[in-house]
Amino acid sequence: MQTESQIPIAAAEKRRFAVNLALFYSAVFAVLGTHLPFFPLWLKAIGVDAAWIGLINALPAITRFTTLPQVTAFAEKRHAIRAAMMVSVLATAIGFTAVGLQQQPLALFLIYALTCMMWTPTMPLTDAYALRGVARYGLDYGPLRLWGSAAFAAGSLACGYLVDVIAARDLIWVIVAWAVVAVLASALLQPLDDVRHRTTERRAHTALLRDAGFWAIIASAALIQGSHVAYYTFSAINWQLHGISGLTIAELWTLGVIAEIVVFALSPRFSLHPSTMIAIGGLSAVVRWIVTAHEPPLALLAIAQLGHGLSFGMTIVGTMNLLVQRVPAHQIARGQGYYAACNGLLGAATSIASGAIYARTGDGLYYVMAAMAGLGALVIWTARHRLTAHPHNAESGG
């Protein structure tokens, strides 16, 4: 039984964990918020051509299905998730510093590849750490994770303001600065109890790989999410060429993030079947990319950006709900792994191809992205009856 003096100590420890994790989430997502829209702009500013930009920006996706699973598995096996988070953000800060000192495409490619090997595991490691803390302290995951989305928007806006103040060649140092903040924030993370689990099942993955419904889920989601590659890689470059200021570019990105947060916040109230949500996400992406391809006026472009809540947010919500329904609980981590690998593989291939396509067609690249999203919507809509009729049940381990 807890003594009276122990209760406030436990409450203080719980609060400290929540605050420190929120700070770390904020710093990590601030790196993403500055990197995702403005790293391609920096590459262009130092003279890297579109084809190389596409290749370089494919590297995070490549590491997600190659080295990322090995890094996270190693950390979990060694019961060192917090330590791995600290090493990951430190290596990220060092890596981006080294990237900033280079200008030759091949050297950039190689150094950035090494950086991504350590950077991309940061988020799954952080989520694993967060979920252990949630279980220990009885917290809710959503309010903790929400700070990350807010920091992404704030980081993007701050960097957009700086685009109009500093030379584009100096944008890399903004990314480095946020990475250093993440290193400092990681030092505040408190150790959690060493939780050791034994897993007896070793061949459960074969059932998933034989499940056509499971493949329909991850393929459709990967196609729709992969259709965002052109937006992630070339939107800042393209909008700047059309005379849109850096701050306005950041504001456009922020609109998308806000819409995404709203969809996530309202998602518990959605009554649609998850496969329908994914189809809506795919069709919304089709409309969004076609509108973007036509070089719309700023007001219409802003409305298209709000579509990110559907094209990205609705797709994620539907995908996660379907995976929970379709994949037994004792296989959910493996299912998430296949989903991440599929996303990474298709995202990398799309990023590489998008560089060459953009160099030849410019805004025409968005039509290719619209076709990808439409195919994703078609795949999930075709499989909707199978997914509705055969969810897993409690006896299957869910």
BAVOBA-769874 format. One record per atom (N, C-alpha, C): residue in three letters; x, y, z. Coordinates in steps of 0.02 Angstrom, whole numbers, plus 32768, in hexadecimal, padded with zeros to 4 digits. Layout:
% BAVOBA-769874
ALAXYZ
...
//
This chain:
% BAVOBA-769874
MET802A7FC48000
MET800080008000
MET802C803E8000
GLN801B80707FD7
GLN804280AD7FD4
GLN803B80D68013
THR807280F08029
THR806F811F8060
THR805C81638046
GLU8048818F8073
GLU803281D2805E
GLU806A81F9803D
SER80A881ED8054
SER80E082128038
SER80F381FA7FF4
GLN80E181BB7FE2
GLN80F381A07FA1
GLN80C681BA7F69
ILE808781CD7F79
ILE805781E17F46
ILE806E821F7F20
PRO808182567F41
PRO809882907F1B
PRO80D782837EF4
ILE810482577F0F
ILE814182467EEA
ILE812F82237EA9
ALA810081F37EAC
ALA80EA81D07E70
ALA80CA82007E3F
ALA80A2822F7E57
ALA8082825F7E2B
ALA80B6828C7E0B
ALA80E882A07E32
ALA811E82CA7E16
ALA814682A57DE1
GLU815282657DEE
GLU8178823C7DBD
GLU815082347D7D
LYS810F82297D83
LYS80E382237D49
LYS80E382637D21
ARG80DD829C7D43
ARG80DC82DD7D21
ARG811F82EA7CFF
ARG815682D87D21
ARG819882E37D04
ARG81A282B97CC5
PHE818B827B7CC8
PHE819082517C8D
PHE816A826F7C52
ALA812C82867C5F
ALA810282A17C2A
ALA812182E07C0C
VAL8139830D7C38
VAL8156834C7C20
VAL8195833F7BF8
ASN81C183147C12
ASN820183077BEF
ASN81F682E47BAD
LEU81C682B67BAA
LEU81B882947B6B
LEU819882C47B3A
ALA816C82F07B52
ALA814E83237B25
ALA818483507B08
LEU81B583637B31
LEU81ED838C7B18
LEU821483677AE3
PHE822083277AEE
PHE824683007ABE
PHE821F82F87A7D
TYR81DF82E67A82
TYR81B582E27A46
TYR81B783247A20
SER81B2835C7A44
SER81B2839D7A24
SER81F283AA79FE
ALA822B839A7A1C
ALA826B83A579FB
ALA8273837979BE
VAL8260833979C4
VAL8267830B798C
VAL823B83207951
PHE81FD83347960
PHE81D08349792A
PHE81E3838E790F
ALA820483B77937
ALA821C83F7791C
ALA825283EA78E7
VAL827C83B778F2
VAL82AC83A378BF
VAL8288838F787F
LEU825383667887
LEU822C8351784C
LEU820B838C782A
GLY81F083BA7852
GLY81CC83F37837
GLY81F88423780F
THR823884257820
THR8266844F77F9
THR8285842777C0
HIS829183E777CC
HIS82B283BE7799
HIS828583AE775E
LEU82498397776B
LEU821F837D7735
LEU821083B076FF
PRO81FB83ED7710
PRO81ED841C76D9
PRO822A844276BF
PHE825E844976E8
PHE8293847776D5
PHE82D7845776C6
PHE82E0841776D6
PHE831E83F676C4
PHE832683F37678
PRO82F183E37651
PRO82F983E57608
PRO8309842C75EF
LEU82EE845F7611
LEU82FD84A375FD
LEU834684B47609
TRP8362849B7640
TRP83A984A4764D
TRP83D384817619
LEU83C084437608
LEU83E5841F75D5
LEU83E784457593
LYS83AE84617580
LYS83AB84887542
LYS83D784C67548
ALA83D784E67583
ALA83FE8524758C
ALA844985197586
ILE846184DD7596
ILE84A984D07590
ILE84BB84B1754D
GLY848A84AE7520
GLY8499849974DC
GLY848C845174CB
VAL8468842C74F4
VAL845783E674E6
VAL841D83E474B5
ASP842283BC7480
ASP83EC83BB744E
ASP83B2838F7465
ALA837B8393743F
ALA833C83727454
ALA83438326745A
ALA83698308742C
ALA837182BF742E
ALA839482AA746E
TRP83CA82CD7480
TRP83ED82BE74BE
TRP83C282CC74FB
ILE839A830174F9
ILE836D83107531
ILE833D82D6753C
GLY832282BB7506
GLY82F68282750D
GLY83188246752B
LEU835782387516
LEU837D82007531
LEU838C820A757B
ILE83A48246758C
ILE83B7825475D1
ILE837A825075FF
ASN8342826A75E8
ASN8306826A7612
ASN82E582267617
ALA82FC81F675EF
ALA82E381B275F5
ALA8303818D762F
LEU833B81A67649
LEU83628181767B
LEU833C817376BC
PRO831781A476D8
PRO82F281937715
PRO82C18159770A
ALA829F815876D1
ALA8271812176C3
ALA829580DF76BC
ILE82D080E1769C
ILE82F780A37693
ILE830C808676D7
THR832380B17704
THR833A80987744
THR8300807E776E
ARG82C380957760
ARG8289807D7787
ARG827C8033777B
PHE828D8019773F
PHE82807FD27734
PHE82C17FA97731
THR82F97FC87740
THR83397FA37741
THR83577FA47786
THR83767FDC779A
THR839A7FDE77D9
THR836E7FEC7816
LEU8336800F780E
LEU830D80217847
LEU82F67FE57870
PRO82DC7FB07851
PRO82C67F76787A
PRO82FF7F5778A2
GLN833C7F577885
GLN83757F3B78A9
GLN83887F6578E6
VAL83867FA778DD
VAL83987FD47915
VAL83667FCD794E
THR83257FCF793F
THR82F37FCB7974
THR82F37F867995
ALA82FD7F51796D
ALA83007F0D798A
ALA833D7F0679B8
PHE83757F2279A4
PHE83B27F1F79CD
PHE83A77F437A0F
ALA83887F7F7A0C
ALA837B7FA57A49
ALA834D7F807A78
GLU83187F627A5C
GLU82E97F3E7A86
GLU83087EFF7AA4
LYS83317EDC7A7B
LYS83527EA07A94
LYS83817EB07ACD
ARG83A27EEB7AC9
ARG83D17EFF7AFD
ARG83AF7F267B37
HIS836C7F2D7B32
HIS83467F527B65
HIS83647F977B6F
ALA83727FB97B37
ALA83937FFA7B39
ALA8371802C7B0B
ILE832E802F7B0F
ILE8309805C7AE3
ILE831A80A57AF1
ARG831B80B87B31
ARG832C80FD7B41
ARG8373810F7B2B
ALA83A280E37B37
ALA83E780EF7B22
ALA83EB80F57AD6
ALA83C680CA7AB3
ALA83C680CD7A6A
ALA83A9810F7A50
MET837681287A72
MET8359816A7A60
MET838E81A17A67
MET83B4819F7A9D
MET83E781D17AA9
MET841E81CD7A75
VAL843481917A66
VAL846881887A33
VAL844E819D79EF
SER840F818D79E1
SER83F2819D79A0
SER83F181E87992
VAL83DA820F79C3
VAL83D5825779B7
VAL841B827879B7
LEU844A825D79DE
LEU848E827779DC
LEU84AE826A7998
ALA84A5822D797E
ALA84C0821C793C
ALA849F82467906
THR845E8256790F
THR843A828078E0
THR845782C678DD
ALA846482E37917
ALA84818326791A
ALA84C6832878F9
ILE84EF82F57908
ILE853282F178E9
ILE852C82E7789E
GLY84FE82BC788A
GLY84F582AE7843
GLY84E082EA781A
PHE84AE830F7833
PHE8497834A780F
PHE84CD8381780D
THR84F683847842
THR852E83B37841
THR855E83A17808
ALA856D83607802
ALA859A834A77CD
ALA857A83567788
VAL8539834C7782
VAL851683597743
VAL851C83A37730
GLY851683CE7762
GLY851984167754
GLY855C842E773C
LEU859084067747
LEU85D484187732
LEU85E583FE76ED
GLN85B483DD76CC
GLN85C083C0768A
GLN859783E47655
GLN85AD83E07617
GLN858983FB75DE
GLN858683CC75A3
GLN85B3839B75A1
GLN85B5836C756A
GLN857D83387572
PRO8555832B753E
PRO851C82FE7545
PRO852E82B9755F
LEU8564829B7546
LEU85748257755C
LEU8587825675A6
ALA85AF828775BC
ALA85C2828B7602
ALA85848297762E
LEU855882C27617
LEU851982CF763B
LEU84F0828F7641
PHE84EC826B760B
PHE84C5822D760A
PHE84DF81FC763D
LEU852181F2763F
LEU853F81C1766C
LEU853881D576B5
ILE8547821576C5
ILE8544822C770A
ILE84FB822E7722
TYR84CE824376F7
TYR848882457709
TYR846C81FF7713
ALA848581CE76ED
ALA8470818976F6
ALA84838170773B
LEU84C0817E7751
LEU84D6816B7794
LEU84AC818E77CA
THR849D81CE77BD
THR847481F477ED
THR842F81D577F3
CYS841181C377BB
CYS83CD81A777BC
CYS83CA816377E0
MET8401813D77DC
MET840280FC77FE
MET83F881057849
MET8410813D7865
MET8408814978AC
MET83CC817578BB
TRP83B6819C788B
TRP838081CC7897
TRP833B81AB7893
THR832F81837860
THR82EC81677855
THR82D4813A788E
PRO82FF811778B4
PRO82E580F078EC
PRO82CD811A7927
THR82DC815B7927
THR82CC81847962
THR828181817973
MET825681887941
MET820F818B794F
MET81F381487969
PRO8200810F7949
PRO81E680D17966
PRO820480C279AB
LEU824280D379B6
LEU825F80CB79F9
LEU823B80F67A2C
THR822C81347A18
THR820981627A45
THR81C3814A7A55
ASP81A181317A22
ASP815E81167A2E
ASP816080DA7A5D
ALA819280AF7A55
ALA819980757A82
ALA81A5808C7ACA
TYR81D180BD7AD2
TYR81DE80D97B15
TYR819F80F97B32
ALA817A811E7B08
ALA813E813F7B1E
ALA8109810D7B35
LEU80FF80D87B0F
LEU80CC80A67B21
LEU80DE80827B62
ARG811E80777B6E
ARG813180597BAE
ARG812180897BE7
GLY812F80CA7BDC
GLY811E80FB7C0F
GLY80D481037C1A
VAL80AE80FF7BE3
VAL806581037BE8
VAL804A80CA7C13
ALA8066808D7C08
ALA805080537C30
ALA8063805B7C79
ARG809E80767C86
ARG80B6807C7CCB
ARG809180B27CF2
TYR808780EC7CD2
TYR806C81257CF7
TYR802281307CEC
GLY800281087CC0
GLY7FBB81117CB4
GLY7FAA81507C8D
LEU7FD781647C5F
LEU7FCD819F7C37
LEU7FA8818F7BF6
ASP7F9281C17BD2
ASP7F7581BA7B90
ASP7FAA81CC7B5C
TYR7FAF81A37B28
TYR7FE281AE7AF5
TYR7FD481ED7ACC
GLY7F9481F97ABB
GLY7F8282307A8F
GLY7F9C82747AA5
PRO7F8F82897AE2
PRO7FA882CB7AF8
PRO7FF482D17AF5
LEU8018829A7AFF
LEU8061829C7AFA
LEU807782A67AB2
ARG805982807A86
ARG806B82817A3F
ARG805682C27A1D
LEU802182E17A38
LEU8008831E7A1B
LEU803C83567A19
TRP806883567A4B
TRP809D838A7A4D
TRP80CC83837A11
GLY80D5834679F9
GLY80FF833C79BE
GLY80E2835D7981
SER80A083537976
SER80808372793C
SER808283BE7940
ALA807683D8797D
ALA807884217985
ALA80BE843C7978
ALA80F28418798E
ALA8137842D7983
ALA81498429793A
PHE812E83F77917
PHE813B83F278CF
PHE8123843178AC
ALA80E6844678BC
ALA80CA8482789D
ALA80F284C078B1
ALA810584C578F1
ALA812B84FF7908
ALA8170850178E8
GLY819084C778E3
GLY81D284C578C3
GLY81D084D8787A
SER819C84C17858
SER819384D27812
SER8188851D7808
LEU815D85397833
LEU81508581782F
LEU818E85AA783D
ALA81B485987871
ALA81F085BC7883
ALA822385BA784B
CYS822A857E782D
CYS825A857877F7
CYS8242859F77BA
GLY820185A077AF
GLY81E685C77777
GLY81F58611777E
TYR81F1862977BC
TYR8202866F77C8
TYR824C867B77BA
LEU8276864C77CE
LEU82BE865377C3
LEU82D18651777A
VAL82A9862D7751
VAL82B786297709
VAL82B9866F76EB
ASP828F869C7704
ASP828D86E076EA
ASP82BF870E770C
VAL82E386F4773E
VAL8312871E7764
VAL835A87097758
ILE836686C77754
ILE83A986AF7749
ILE83AF868F7704
ALA83EC868476EE
ALA83F7866376AD
ALA83E0861B76B1
ALA83C38602767A
ALA83AC85BC7678
ALA83E5858B7685
ARG842285A07676
ARG845C85757681
ARG8469856976CB
ASP844B859176F7
ASP8455858A773F
ASP841D85647762
LEU83EC854D773C
LEU83B3852A775C
LEU83C884EB7780
ILE83FC84CB7769
ILE8412848C7789
ILE8423849777D2
TRP843A84D477E3
TRP844F84E17828
TRP841384E97856
VAL83D984FA783A
VAL839B84FA7862
VAL838A84B27876
ILE839184857846
ILE8384843E7854
ILE83B584257889
VAL83F484377881
VAL8427842278B2
VAL8416843D78F7
ALA8400847C78FB
ALA83F0849A793B
ALA83B98474795F
TRP83848461793B
TRP834F843A795A
TRP836783F5796E
ALA839383D87947
ALA83AF83967959
ALA83D6839B799A
VAL83FA83D279A4
VAL841E83DD79E3
VAL83ED83E47A1D
VAL83B584077A12
VAL8382840C7A45
VAL836783C77A58
ALA835F839C7A26
ALA834883577A33
ALA837B83317A5E
VAL83BC833C7A51
VAL83EF831D7A7A
VAL83E983337AC3
LEU83E083747ACD
LEU83D8838F7B11
LEU839983737B32
ALA8362836F7B0B
ALA832483557B27
ALA832A830B7B39
SER835282E67B14
SER835A829E7B22
SER837B82937B66
ALA83A482C37B7B
ALA83C682BB7BBC
ALA839482BF7BF6
LEU835882DA7BEA
LEU832682E07C1E
LEU82FA82A27C25
LEU82FE82757BF3
LEU82D482397BF4
LEU82E8820D7C2F
GLN82B781F87C56
GLN82C781D07C91
GLN82C381857C81
PRO82EE815E7CA2
PRO82ED81157C96
PRO82AA80F87CAC
LEU829580C57C88
LEU8259809F7C9B
LEU826E805A7CB2
ASP824080377CD3
ASP824F7FF47CEA
ASP82627FC87CAF
ASP82917F9B7CBA
ASP82A57F6B7C86
ASP826F7F367C7F
VAL824C7F3A7C46
VAL82157F0B7C3A
VAL822D7ED67C08
ARG82317E987C1D
ARG82497E627BF3
ARG820F7E337BE2
HIS82077E277BA3
HIS81D17DFB7B8C
HIS81EF7DBF7B67
ARG81CE7D867B6E
ARG81E27D4B7B49
ARG81AE7D3C7B15
THR81C37D327AD8
THR81967D247AA2
THR81A27CDD7A8A
THR816E7CB37A8B
THR81767C6E7A76
THR81647C647A2D
GLU813D7C907A11
GLU81277C8779CC
GLU815B7CA3799C
ARG81717C7B796D
ARG81A67C8F793F
ARG81907C8E78F6
ARG81587C6D78E7
ARG81457C6478A1
ARG81017C827893
ALA80E97CAE78BE
ALA80A67CCA78B5
ALA80A17CF67877
HIS80DA7D0E785F
HIS80D77D3D7827
HIS80BE7D1D77E8
THR80C37CDB77E1
THR80AE7CBB77A3
THR80647CC37797
ALA803B7CC477CC
ALA7FF37CCE77C4
ALA7FE47D1277A7
LEU80077D4677BD
LEU7FFE7D8977A3
LEU80107D8B7759
LEU80487D6C7747
LEU805F7D707702
LEU80327D4A76D2
ARG80087D1E76ED
ARG7FD87CFA76C3
ARG7F947D1B76C1
ASP7F8C7D5176E6
ASP7F4B7D7476ED
ASP7F457DAA76B8
ALA7F1B7D9E7686
ALA7F127DCF7650
ALA7EF67E11766A
GLY7ECA7E0C769D
GLY7EAE7E4976BA
GLY7EE37E7576DA
PHE7F127E5676FD
PHE7F487E7B771C
PHE7F727E9E76E7
TRP7F817E7B76B0
TRP7FA87E9A767A
TRP7F827ED4765A
ALA7F407ECD7655
ALA7F187F047639
ALA7F1D7F427664
ILE7F1C7F3876A7
ILE7F217F7176D4
ILE7F637F9576CC
ILE7F9A7F7076D1
ILE7FDB7F9276D1
ILE7FED7FAC768B
ALA7FD57F8A7656
ALA7FE47FA27613
ALA7FBE7FE27604
SER7F7E7FE37615
SER7F5780207608
SER7F71805B7631
ALA7F81804F7670
ALA7F9B8085769A
ALA7FDD809E7680
ALA80098070766A
ALA804A80857650
ALA804380AD760F
LEU8013809B75E5
LEU800980C075A7
LEU7FF0810775B5
ILE7FC0810D75E4
ILE7FA5814F75F3
ILE7FD9817A7617
GLN7FFA815E7649
GLN802E8184766C
GLN80698193763E
GLY807981647612
GLY80B0816F75E2
GLY80A081A775B1
SER806081B475A6
SER804D81EA7578
SER805E822E7594
HIS806F823175D5
HIS8083827175F4
HIS80CD828275E8
VAL80F2825475C9
VAL813A825E75C0
VAL8149829E7599
ALA812482AA7564
ALA813182E6753C
ALA812783257566
TYR80F48324758F
TYR80E6835C75BC
TYR811F836675EE
TYR8134832F760D
TYR816A8334763E
TYR81AB834C761F
THR81BA833575E3
THR81FB834175C5
THR81FF8382759E
PHE81CB83927577
PHE81D283C87548
PHE81A284037552
SER817483FF7582
SER814384357589
SER81658477759A
ALA8195847875C9
ALA81B684B775DC
ALA81DC84D475A0
ILE81FF84A8757B
ILE822484BF7541
ILE81F484DC750D
ASN81BF84B774FF
ASN819084CB74CA
ASN816B850B74DC
TRP81548510751B
TRP8130854C752F
TRP815D85897530
GLN819C85807543
GLN81CA85B87542
GLN81D685D174FA
LEU81D985A274CB
LEU81E085B57484
LEU81A485DD746C
HIS816A85D0748A
HIS812D85F47477
HIS81248635749E
GLY8159864874C4
GLY8158868874E6
GLY813A8688752C
ILE812F864E7548
ILE8113864A758C
ILE814D865075BE
SER8145867A75F0
SER817B86877620
SER8185864B764E
GLY81BF864A766F
GLY81CE8614769D
GLY819D861076D6
LEU8189864A76F2
LEU815A86497729
LEU8116862F7713
THR8100864176D7
THR80C0862876BD
THR80C485DD76B1
ILE80FD85C67699
ILE8106857D768F
ILE80FE855A76D2
ALA811E85757706
ALA811885577748
ALA80D085597761
GLU80AD858E7753
GLU806785947768
GLU803B85617743
LEU804A85557704
LEU8025852276DF
LEU803184DD76FD
TRP806F84CE770E
TRP807E848E772E
TRP805A848A7772
THR805984C17796
THR803984C177D8
THR7FEE84B477D3
LEU7FCE84CF779F
LEU7F8784C27794
LEU7F7B8476778F
GLY7FA68454776A
GLY7F9F840C7763
GLY7FA783E877A5
VAL7FD783FD77CD
VAL7FE283DD780E
VAL7FA783E9783D
ILE7F8C8426783C
ILE7F5284357866
ILE7F1684097852
ALA7F0B84037812
ALA7ED483D877FA
ALA7EDF83907810
GLU7F1D8379780D
GLU7F2E83367823
GLU7F1F832D786E
ILE7F32835E7897
ILE7F26835A78DF
ILE7EDA835778ED
VAL7EB4838078C9
VAL7E6B838078D2
VAL7E4D833C78C3
VAL7E63831D788D
VAL7E4982DB787B
VAL7E5B82A878B1
PHE7E9982A978C9
PHE7EAD827B78FE
PHE7E838286793D
ALA7E7682C6794D
ALA7E5082D57989
ALA7E0782BD7984
LEU7DEB82C27948
LEU7DA482AF793F
LEU7D9B8266792D
SER7DD18243791F
SER7DCB81FE7905
SER7DA481CF7932
PRO7DA581D57975
PRO7D7C81A7799D
PRO7D3281AC798E
ARG7D1C81E37970
ARG7CD581EC7961
ARG7CC281D2791C
PHE7CF381BE78F4
PHE7CE381A778B1
PHE7CBF816478B4
SER7C89815E788D
SER7C638120788C
SER7C6B80F9784B
LEU7C908114781B
LEU7C9C80F177DC
LEU7CC780B477E6
HIS7CBF808277BA
HIS7CEB804977BD
HIS7D32806077A9
PRO7D66804577C9
PRO7DAA805B77BA
PRO7DBD80577771
SER7DA58024774D
SER7DB680207705
SER7D98805B76DF
THR7D5E807276F4
THR7D4080AD76D5
THR7D6980EB76E4
MET7D8480EF7721
MET7DAF81287733
MET7DEC812B7706
ILE7E0B80F176F9
ILE7E4680F076CE
ILE7E3381047687
ALA7DFA80EB766F
ALA7DE480FE762C
ALA7DD881497627
ILE7DBA8166765B
ILE7DAF81AF765C
ILE7DF281D3765B
GLY7E2281B97682
GLY7E6481D77682
GLY7E8481D6763E
GLY7E7E819D761B
GLY7E9A819875D8
GLY7E7981C675A6
LEU7E3781C975A6
LEU7E1381F57578
LEU7E21823F7587
SER7E28824E75C7
SER7E39829375DA
SER7E7E82A675C0
ALA7EAD827675C2
ALA7EF0828275A7
ALA7EED828E755C
VAL7EC282687538
VAL7EBB827274F0
VAL7EA782BA74E1
VAL7E7382D17503
VAL7E5B831674F9
VAL7E918348750C
ARG7EB1833C7544
ARG7EE4836B755D
ARG7F1D8373752B
TRP7F36833B7510
TRP7F70833E74E3
TRP7F5D835C74A0
ILE7F21834F7488
ILE7F0B836C7448
ILE7F0583B8744F
VAL7EE883CE7487
VAL7EE384177493
VAL7F2884367497
THR7F56841674BB
THR7F9A843074C3
THR7FBF84347481
ALA7FB384047456
ALA7FD584017415
ALA7FC2843C73E8
HIS7F88845A73F4
HIS7F70849073C8
HIS7F8884D573DF
GLU7FBA84D7740B
GLU7FD485177423
GLU7F9B85457439
PRO7F748531746B
PRO7F3A8558747E
PRO7F4D859974A2
PRO7F2085C974A6
PRO7F2D860574CE
PRO7F3685F17517
LEU7F54861E753D
LEU7F68860D7581
LEU7F2D85F775AC
ALA7EF4861775A5
ALA7EBA860575CE
ALA7EA485BD75C1
LEU7EA385AA7581
LEU7E8F85657570
LEU7EC585347586
LEU7F0485487581
LEU7F3B851C7597
LEU7F35851075E2
ALA7F2185447608
ALA7F18853C7650
ALA7EE1850A765F
ILE7EAB850C7639
ILE7E7484DC7642
ILE7E8C84957633
ALA7EB4848F75FD
ALA7ED0844E75EB
ALA7EFC84337623
GLN7F2284607644
GLN7F4C844C767B
GLN7F24843176B6
LEU7EE9844D76C1
LEU7EBE843376F6
LEU7EAA83EB76E8
GLY7EAD83D876A8
GLY7E9E83937695
GLY7ECF836176B2
HIS7F07837976CE
HIS7F38834C76ED
HIS7F1883267727
GLY7EE783457747
GLY7EC58322777D
GLY7EA382E27766
LEU7E8B82E37727
LEU7E6B82A8770B
LEU7E9E827B76E8
SER7EC6829876BB
SER7EF4826F7693
SER7F28824B76BE
PHE7F3E826C76F4
PHE7F6F824D7721
PHE7F4D82347761
GLY7F2A82617784
GLY7F0E824F77C5
GLY7EDA821877C2
MET7EA9821F7795
MET7E7481ED778F
MET7E9181A9777A
THR7EC281AB774E
THR7EE2816C7738
THR7F0481497772
ILE7F28816F779C
ILE7F4A815277D6
ILE7F1881357807
VAL7EE3815A7816
VAL7EB081427845
VAL7E908102782C
GLY7E7C810177ED
GLY7E5E80C577D0
GLY7E8D808A77D1
THR7ECD809677C0
THR7EFE806177BD
THR7F0980427802
MET7F13806C7834
MET7F1F80537878
MET7EE3802B7892
ASN7EA680457885
ASN7E6A8021789B
ASN7E637FDD7879
LEU7E737FDC7838
LEU7E6E7F9D7814
LEU7EA27F6A782C
LEU7EDF7F827839
LEU7F137F547851
LEU7F007F377895
VAL7EE27F6078C0
VAL7ECB7F477901
VAL7E967F1178F8
GLN7E687F1C78C8
GLN7E337EEC78BC
GLN7E4D7EAC789B
ARG7E7C7EB5786D
ARG7E907E7D7842
ARG7EC77E537861
VAL7EF47E727886
VAL7F307E4F789F
VAL7F267E3D78E8
PRO7F2E7DFD78FA
PRO7F287DE97940
PRO7F587E10796C
ALA7F457E1979AA
ALA7F6D7E4279D8
ALA7FB47E2979DF
HIS7FBE7DE579DE
HIS80017DCB79E8
HIS802C7DD279A9
GLN800F7DEC7972
GLN80357DF87935
GLN80367E417920
ILE801A7E6E794A
ILE80127EB37934
ILE80547ED67928
ALA80877EC77950
ALA80C87EE77945
ALA80E67ED17903
ARG80DF7E9078F4
ARG80F87E7778B3
ARG80D17E977879
GLY808F7E9E7882
GLY80677EBE784E
GLY807C7F067842
GLN80897F2A7878
GLN80A07F6F7872
GLN80E47F71784F
GLY810E7F40785C
GLY814F7F3E783B
GLY81497F3577F0
TYR811D7F0877DB
TYR81127EFE7793
TYR80F57F3E7773
TYR80C97F5F7798
TYR80AB7F9D7780
TYR80E07FD37776
ALA810B7FDB77A7
ALA8141800D77A2
ALA81717FFC7769
ALA81817FBC7761
ALA81AE7FA8772C
ALA81907FB676E7
CYS814F7FA776DF
CYS812D7FB376A0
CYS812C7FFD7690
ASN811D802676C3
ASN811E806F76BA
ASN8163808776A6
GLY8196806D76C7
GLY81DA808376B9
GLY81F080707674
LEU81E18033765F
LEU81F6801B761D
LEU81D5804375E5
LEU8193804B75EA
LEU8170807175B6
LEU818380BB75B9
GLY818B80D575F5
GLY819E811C75FC
GLY81E2812975DE
ALA821280FC75E7
ALA8255810475CB
ALA82538102757F
ALA822E80D17564
ALA822A80CB751B
ALA8208810874FD
THR81D38120751E
THR81B0815B7505
THR81DB81997508
SER820281A0753E
SER822E81DA7545
SER826381DB750E
ILE828081A17500
ILE82B3819D74CC
ILE829581AF7488
ALA825A8192747A
ALA823B81A07439
ALA822381E87434
SER820D8205746C
SER81F082487469
SER8224827C7455
GLY826482717468
GLY829782A17454
GLY829E82A57409
ALA829F826B73E8
ALA82A4826A739F
ALA82658286737F
ILE822B82757399
ILE81EC828D737C
ILE81E582D87384
TYR81F782F273BF
TYR81F2833A73CA
TYR82218360739D
ALA825C83457392
ALA828D83677366
ALA8272836E731F
ARG82458341730A
ARG822A834272C6
ARG81E6836572C1
THR81BD835D72F5
THR8177837572EF
THR816483AA7321
GLY818D83B77354
GLY817B83E97386
GLY813B83D673AB
ASP8109840273A8
ASP80CA83F673CB
ASP80A683B873B3
GLY80B8839E7379
GLY809883617360
GLY80A48326738D
LEU80D6832A73B9
LEU80E382F473E8
LEU80A682E67414
TYR807F831A7423
TYR80448310744E
TYR800F82E4742E
TYR800C82E273EC
TYR7FDD82B573CB
TYR7FF0826C73D8
VAL8031825E73D8
VAL8049821A73E7
VAL80368208742F
MET803E8239745C
MET802C822D74A2
MET7FE0822174AA
ALA7FB882457483
ALA7F70823C7484
ALA7F5E81F5746D
ALA7F8181DC743B
ALA7F7481997423
ALA7F8581657458
MET7FBD816F747C
MET7FCF814274B3
MET7F99814074E8
ALA7F82817B74FD
ALA7F4F817E7531
ALA7F0F815E7519
GLY7EFC816974DA
GLY7EC0814A74BF
GLY7EC580FE74BF
LEU7F0180E474AE
LEU7F0B809B74AF
LEU7F04808174F6
GLY7F1F80A57527
GLY7F188090756D
GLY7ECF808D7583
ALA7EA880C0756F
ALA7E6180C17580
ALA7E3D8086755F
LEU7E4F80767521
LEU7E30803E74FD
LEU7E407FFC751E
VAL7E7F7FF37534
VAL7E937FB47554
VAL7E6A7FA87593
ILE7E647FDA75BE
ILE7E417FD075FD
ILE7DF67FCA75F2
TRP7DDB7FED75C0
TRP7D937FE875B3
TRP7D827FA37597
THR7DAE7F87756E
THR7DA27F447553
THR7DA37F10758A
ALA7DCD7F1B75BD
ALA7DD47EE975F3
ALA7DA67EF5762D
ARG7D797F287629
ARG7D537F3C7664
ARG7D267F05767F
HIS7D097EDB7653
HIS7CDC7EA6766B
HIS7D037E717691
ARG7D3E7E5F7679
ARG7D687E2F769C
ARG7D7C7E4A76E1
LEU7D8C7E8A76E3
LEU7DA37EA87722
LEU7D6A7EAF7754
THR7D2D7EB8773B
THR7CF37EBE7767
THR7CDE7E7A7781
ALA7CE47E487757
ALA7CC97E067768
ALA7CF87DDD7794
HIS7D3A7DEB7791
HIS7D687DBD77B3
HIS7D997DE177E1
PRO7D7F7E097811
PRO7DAE7E237843
PRO7DC57DEB7870
HIS7DFE7DF47892
HIS7E147DC278C1
HIS7DE77DC378FE
ASN7DE77D8D7923
ASN7DBE7D8B795F
ASN7DE97D7D799C
ALA7DC87D7B79D5
ALA7DEE7D737A12
ALA7E147D317A14
GLU7DF97CFE79F4
GLU7E197CBD79F5
GLU7E5A7CBC79CE
SER7E607CEA799F
SER7E9D7CEC7978
SER7ED57D0F799C
GLY7EC67D2879D6
GLY7EFA7D4879FD
GLY7EF17D927A03
GLY7EBB7DAE79E6
GLY7EB07DF579EA
GLY7E867E097A25
//
